[in-house]
Amino acid sequence: MKKQINPSTKAHLLRGAFYLLLLLAVCVIPFALGQRDIPRVSKRSTSANMAQLPITSSDGDRDASALPMPEFPTGGVFWNQYNNPATEPPVNIGSQNFEPAMAAFNDQAADDFVLPTPPPGINIFITRVRVMGEYSEGGGPASSFNLYFYSNGAGNLPGGLIAAYLNLSYTGTPPDFTINLPHPIPVPPGTNWVSVQARQDFKPNGQWFWHNRTVQSSAGAVWQNPGNGYGTGCITWNRKNACMPAQVWPDQVFQIIGFLEGNPPSPTPTATPTAAPTSTPVECELFENFDFVTPPALPDGWTAINGINPDGILWQTSNSGLPSPPADSPPNAAWVNDPAAISDKYLDSPPIRIVLPTNAFLLFRSNYSLEDTRDGGVMEVSIDGGPFLDILAAGGRFYYGGYNGTISSCCGNPLAGRQAWTGSSGGFITTSVDMHFARGHTSVLRWRMGSDSSTSGEGWRIDTVQMTCYNPSPTVTATATPTATASPTPIGCGLFEAFDNLTPPALPAGWIATNGIDPDGLVWQTSNSGQPTPPADSLPNAAWVNDPAAISDKYLDSPPIMIEQLENAALMFRNNYALQTSFDGGVLEISIDGGAFQDIIAAGGSFLQGGYNGTISNCCGNPLAGRQAWTGSSGGFITTAVDLDSFGGHTIVLRWRMGSDSNFSGQGWRIDSVQMICERPTPTSTPTLTPTATVTATPTNTPSVTPTPSDCPGGCTPSPTATATATATPTPTARPTPTARPNITPRIRPTPPPRP
């Protein structure tokens, strides 16, 4: 969480330098000797003189300068497209979040980047994005920037949202901007997408544009304008030139900057059936979606063993077959069969070190279809190389998605008499595990499937495994000063609600549904059927509200929740929405100590995962007009995680709020598996807090002649700012060559409009 997992830059550099030396000693020195004439990559994120390493590739259409660096410098560049800037029109494209009155013009550009699979035990973290961009004539500065990271979806377009960070501070002036993330984020290897969007009011600050690049690397850049204010019809992601034929340049100019953390494996790792961690453990931040291998191979560090082996089939990756669907994050998941014979099959994770005083929890998705009560699966853990124990016996606990039955003793199953997952999950479900018991230890996780001598099942799938860790920070002089007392009496911080132990449409005790604008008499309620599908994340029920073809404002309020002064807190929930894109949407709001409800971001929270994905149009009466929100379709249940550390010492009420406009309807919005995770910091002796200075851009907002919008489709020539020739950097080489900023004579236009 923001203030817990954001270690100081110095600490990262020291750790990273140490890990890098190990990595170089083990596996990179031979490569480095072959490339000894290559300049070293600077460790300063603001340097533009990043080494351009020669790459040998069979793909003649790819630009080698934009391929991943074979070496992984701590605090260096993982992906470099800061080259080949366009010098002929159109040199850039809009990517901006405007003021609410102009929300129909909100647009986003995005480009993909490819991260290679690092050595076992090494994880990739992104810390900042550097981007080339310009303001319109007389425009700027941007008040802040939004960064969105997406997985690679169908058609090589942005897919599922990995993370969204709004209203980020930045450094730099045209044409060079660097946007710093509030904390390092782990990103899986392979193809991902980044969207850089300026938060800037058109009146009086004009527009910001992302500079085009003349060479294509990987897939071409894309653009969307959900409110269709520009009339292109590109309300969802599409290639730039499909939206605006004048956009002939295929890519954008940017860099992805970050570091590696973890340890490389020892030169001679030894795997044993007890999974003693003889290889160097990975750091606590674990992410595995099994997608960047070819089935049946497992990722590096993952081990499959059969304790009882009737058929020679081990845990393996799979992208087809039963149970369906075959993966939570396509194409692959880990899978094992359920034979009609006594078996005992293990899938072991890499060793994971959870250092003191780190807090940790595990999330994973599973889909099982096993002979009910006869065959089943359990989760086990080995601590510091010791014997494997059930996760509950070792001290863990399930937040949700835990065991659902007990294995029969009748027919030889090695798990007989134990609680387990058994029967059918009905598709992928989420399991969350409290791992705080493992702090200060090295753990190996084991997914273990046992079957008896009778009927077979379809098997068990595991996907999207993620260990989340954060460091509690002590508060020096904590004084709780609530301004009001919430009523009824608040519950403790440990909130969990799956909406399952009641009969629809009733809500659980303490949950309240009201309509601020009520066109149809339908309020939030529990539901176990209907649209959008699936109807629940944890069967049978979820909370649901409709999306009518009329102006509405519908609230679902949680019970009051008291977060103690010294508690760290995070909220996680699953949601599934199908709402009219950009016109209907949902937000998360919060009331603090009985005060007015406000957006969770405005109140001081931040999304760690699954945040807002669009802005609501001002056109047709939606009470959420102009606000960022969840809108369109999530494509099923997705996970949202929210940092609530800012609210320690207060009593809060959470509100899921759905607003619709006066036209088309949608299928609605479902909320499920709501949990609040709270943890008291582990006391440390004389902690020293070393805050990192954050540069905050201060808009000047100098009054100027107020333009009135008119039509200027995406082929218009940009107008340089009054400081067009300024490099705004102490080192001339920290910029691309002068051709990166074309010196184009401004086109005289009456009342310049916003343009894509």
Order of alpha helices (4+ residues) and beta strands (2+ residues): alpha-alpha-alpha-beta-beta-beta-beta-beta-beta-beta-beta-beta-beta-alpha-beta-beta-beta-alpha-beta-beta-beta-beta-beta-beta-beta-beta-beta-beta-beta-beta-beta-beta-beta-beta-beta-beta-beta-beta-beta-beta-beta-beta-beta-beta-beta-beta-beta-beta-beta-beta
